[in-house]
Amino acid sequence: MIKIKNLHKKFGKLTVLDGLDLEIDKGGIFAILGPNGSGKTTLIKALLGMVIPSKGDISIDGNSVLKKWNYRNELNYLPQIANFPANLSVIELIKMVKNLRPKTPNEKELIDLFGLNEFLNKKLGNLSGGTKQKVNLVLTFMFDSDLIILDEPTTGLDPIALIHLKNLIKKEKKSGKTILLTTHIMSVVEELADEIVFLLDGKIYFKGSVEKLKKQTSQTNLEHAIANLITKQNA
């Protein structure tokens, strides 16, 4: 579904992506992991068209997406920070986003799922971080798209909302969606991810299952396996 070839990105003299090659098949959950500064955010923004690569190509379903925009109608994106206009109410924001996308939304089920009915007429500036994240999730999942990109989706969620989110992600996977996920919560990766894509210094140092990574690093704990991978590459 996604093919990235020889992707480079520099910001001034700083190289953030360094000849990155990656193929992601249609269907499944892929955890994009790496320490801060590894290139995860830049890679995601390049997929979204928010960052223009210095070199290389990105194609989705066989079509290059560089400097194009219409492909974005077929993907959903959850940003890491739910930065909404403070003066809008929750329901006003949802209506505005519905009007911006040429797709049939399914927001009512998600509003019920995350318990947002009592907050619909409240201003976004008055909401807690966790409630804003629930609104963020409604906006992300209320449209049906083949590609879903989730940047730290668990931020601020209470245990019940986290369970609902994980079940929702599993449901989307079951329906054949491709889900890219970034998170620092390794228990979420172990529970959900079919494959890990590990970045360091703008390059991919590992791609495969959780079990494959544990075996490769001779570790039984995923956090220790990741730490082992980072230590070996830094050495």
C-alpha positions as CSV (number, residue, x, y, z in Angstrom):
1,M,0.0,0.0,0.0
2,I,2.8,2.4,1.0
3,K,6.2,2.5,-0.7
4,I,8.9,4.9,0.3
5,K,12.0,5.0,-1.7
6,N,15.4,6.7,-0.9
7,L,13.7,9.4,1.1
8,H,15.9,12.2,2.3
9,K,15.0,15.3,4.3
10,K,17.3,18.0,5.5
11,F,16.5,21.1,7.6
12,G,19.5,23.3,6.9
13,K,22.6,21.2,7.7
14,L,20.6,18.8,9.8
15,T,19.8,15.5,8.1
16,V,16.5,14.1,9.5
17,L,15.7,11.3,7.0
18,D,18.7,9.7,5.4
19,G,17.9,7.5,2.4
20,L,15.0,5.8,4.0
21,D,13.4,2.8,2.2
22,L,10.1,1.3,3.5
23,E,7.3,-0.8,2.2
24,I,4.1,-1.3,4.2
25,D,1.5,-3.8,3.0
26,K,-2.2,-3.1,3.0
27,G,-4.0,-4.2,6.2
28,G,-2.5,-4.4,9.7
29,I,-1.1,-2.3,12.5
30,F,2.5,-0.9,12.1
31,A,4.2,0.7,15.1
32,I,6.7,3.4,14.0
33,L,9.2,3.6,16.9
34,G,12.4,5.4,17.7
35,P,13.9,7.8,20.2
36,N,13.3,11.5,20.1
37,G,15.0,13.0,17.0
38,S,15.0,9.7,15.1
39,G,12.8,11.0,12.2
40,K,9.4,9.6,13.1
41,T,7.5,12.9,13.0
42,T,9.2,14.0,9.8
43,L,8.4,10.7,8.2
44,I,4.7,11.0,9.2
45,K,4.6,14.6,8.0
46,A,6.1,13.6,4.7
47,L,3.4,11.0,4.3
48,L,0.8,13.7,5.0
49,G,2.3,16.2,2.6
50,M,3.2,18.5,5.4
51,V,6.9,18.1,4.8
52,I,8.4,18.1,1.2
53,P,11.3,15.6,1.0
54,S,14.7,16.8,-0.2
55,K,14.9,13.7,-2.3
56,G,13.1,10.4,-2.9
57,D,9.5,9.4,-3.5
58,I,6.4,8.3,-1.6
59,S,3.7,6.3,-3.3
60,I,0.4,5.0,-2.0
61,D,-1.4,2.3,-3.9
62,G,1.1,2.7,-6.7
63,N,0.7,6.4,-7.2
64,S,3.2,9.1,-6.1
65,V,1.7,11.5,-3.6
66,L,4.5,14.1,-3.5
67,K,3.1,17.7,-4.0
68,K,-0.5,16.3,-4.4
69,W,-3.4,16.6,-2.0
70,N,-6.4,14.6,-3.2
71,Y,-5.0,11.3,-1.7
72,R,-5.5,12.8,1.8
73,N,-9.2,12.2,1.4
74,E,-8.4,8.5,1.8
75,L,-6.5,8.8,5.1
76,N,-7.3,9.8,8.6
77,Y,-4.8,11.5,10.9
78,L,-4.6,12.0,14.6
79,P,-2.0,14.6,15.6
80,Q,-0.1,14.2,18.8
81,I,-1.4,17.5,20.2
82,A,-5.1,18.3,20.2
83,N,-4.7,22.0,19.5
84,F,-8.3,23.2,18.8
85,P,-9.8,26.8,18.7
86,A,-10.6,27.5,22.3
87,N,-13.7,29.5,21.5
88,L,-15.5,26.7,19.6
89,S,-17.7,24.2,21.3
90,V,-17.1,20.5,20.7
91,I,-20.2,20.1,18.5
92,E,-19.2,23.2,16.5
93,L,-15.8,21.7,15.8
94,I,-17.3,18.4,14.8
95,K,-19.7,20.1,12.4
96,M,-16.9,22.2,10.9
97,V,-14.7,19.2,10.2
98,K,-17.7,17.3,8.7
99,N,-18.3,20.2,6.3
100,L,-14.6,20.1,5.2
101,R,-14.5,16.4,4.1
102,P,-16.4,14.9,1.2
103,K,-17.3,11.8,3.2
104,T,-20.2,10.4,5.2
105,P,-19.3,10.7,8.9
106,N,-20.1,8.4,11.8
107,E,-19.6,10.6,14.8
108,K,-22.6,9.7,16.9
109,E,-21.3,6.2,17.7
110,L,-17.9,7.6,18.6
111,I,-19.4,10.3,20.8
112,D,-21.2,7.7,22.8
113,L,-18.2,5.4,22.9
114,F,-16.0,8.0,24.5
115,G,-18.7,9.5,26.7
116,L,-18.7,13.0,25.1
117,N,-22.4,13.8,25.0
118,E,-22.2,16.0,28.2
119,F,-19.4,18.0,26.7
120,L,-20.8,18.7,23.2
121,N,-21.9,22.3,24.0
122,K,-18.8,23.1,26.1
123,K,-16.0,25.3,24.8
124,L,-12.8,23.4,23.8
125,G,-10.7,25.9,25.8
126,N,-12.4,24.7,29.0
127,L,-11.9,21.0,28.5
128,S,-9.2,18.8,30.2
129,G,-6.4,17.4,28.1
130,G,-7.9,13.9,28.2
131,T,-11.3,15.1,27.0
132,K,-9.7,17.0,24.2
133,Q,-7.9,13.8,23.2
134,K,-11.3,12.0,23.1
135,V,-12.6,14.7,20.7
136,N,-9.4,14.3,18.7
137,L,-10.2,10.6,18.4
138,V,-13.8,11.2,17.3
139,L,-12.5,13.6,14.5
140,T,-10.0,10.9,13.4
141,F,-12.2,7.9,13.3
142,M,-15.6,9.4,12.2
143,F,-14.6,9.0,8.5
144,D,-14.1,5.7,6.7
145,S,-10.6,5.6,5.2
146,D,-8.2,2.9,4.2
147,L,-5.1,4.5,5.9
148,I,-5.2,5.7,9.5
149,I,-2.2,7.5,11.0
150,L,-2.2,7.8,14.8
151,D,0.5,10.0,16.5
152,E,0.7,9.1,20.2
153,P,-3.1,8.4,20.4
154,T,-3.1,7.3,24.1
155,T,-2.0,10.7,25.5
156,G,-4.1,11.7,28.4
157,L,-6.6,8.9,28.2
158,D,-8.1,7.3,31.2
159,P,-8.1,3.4,31.5
160,I,-11.6,3.0,30.1
161,A,-11.1,5.3,27.2
162,L,-7.8,3.5,26.5
163,I,-9.6,0.1,26.3
164,H,-12.2,1.7,23.9
165,L,-9.4,3.0,21.7
166,K,-7.6,-0.3,21.5
167,N,-10.8,-2.1,20.7
168,L,-11.5,0.5,18.0
169,I,-8.1,0.1,16.5
170,K,-8.5,-3.7,16.4
171,K,-11.9,-3.3,14.8
172,E,-10.4,-1.1,12.0
173,K,-7.7,-3.6,11.4
174,K,-10.3,-6.4,11.2
175,S,-12.0,-4.4,8.4
176,G,-8.8,-4.3,6.4
177,K,-7.5,-0.9,7.3
178,T,-3.8,0.0,7.4
179,I,-2.9,1.7,10.7
180,L,0.4,3.5,11.4
181,L,0.9,4.1,15.1
182,T,3.6,6.0,17.1
183,T,3.7,5.6,20.8
184,H,6.1,5.4,23.7
185,I,3.8,2.9,25.5
186,M,5.4,-0.5,24.8
187,S,2.4,-2.4,26.3
188,V,0.3,-0.9,23.5
189,V,2.8,-2.0,20.9
190,E,2.9,-5.5,22.2
191,E,-0.9,-5.8,22.3
192,L,-1.7,-4.2,18.9
193,A,1.3,-4.1,16.5
194,D,1.7,-6.7,13.7
195,E,5.0,-5.2,12.9
196,I,7.5,-2.7,14.3
197,V,9.4,-0.2,12.2
198,F,12.3,1.2,14.2
199,L,14.0,4.4,13.2
200,L,17.3,5.8,14.3
201,D,19.1,8.8,12.9
202,G,16.7,8.9,9.9
203,K,17.2,5.3,8.9
204,I,15.3,2.1,9.5
205,Y,17.3,-0.4,11.7
206,F,14.5,-2.9,12.2
207,K,11.3,-4.0,10.5
208,G,9.4,-7.1,11.7
209,S,7.3,-8.5,14.5
210,V,7.6,-8.0,18.2
211,E,8.7,-11.6,18.6
212,K,11.3,-11.2,15.9
213,L,12.8,-8.2,17.6
214,K,12.9,-10.0,21.0
215,K,14.6,-13.0,19.4
216,Q,17.1,-10.8,17.5
217,T,18.1,-8.9,20.7
218,S,17.9,-12.0,23.0
219,Q,15.4,-10.2,25.2
220,T,12.1,-11.2,26.6
221,N,10.9,-7.7,27.4
222,L,10.0,-5.3,24.5
223,E,11.4,-2.2,26.3
224,H,14.7,-4.0,26.9
225,A,14.7,-5.2,23.3
226,I,14.3,-1.6,22.1
227,A,17.0,-0.3,24.5
228,N,19.3,-3.1,23.3
229,L,18.7,-2.1,19.6
230,I,19.5,1.6,20.4
231,T,22.6,0.7,22.4
232,K,24.0,-1.6,19.6
233,Q,23.4,1.0,16.9
234,N,25.0,3.8,19.0
235,A,28.0,1.6,19.6
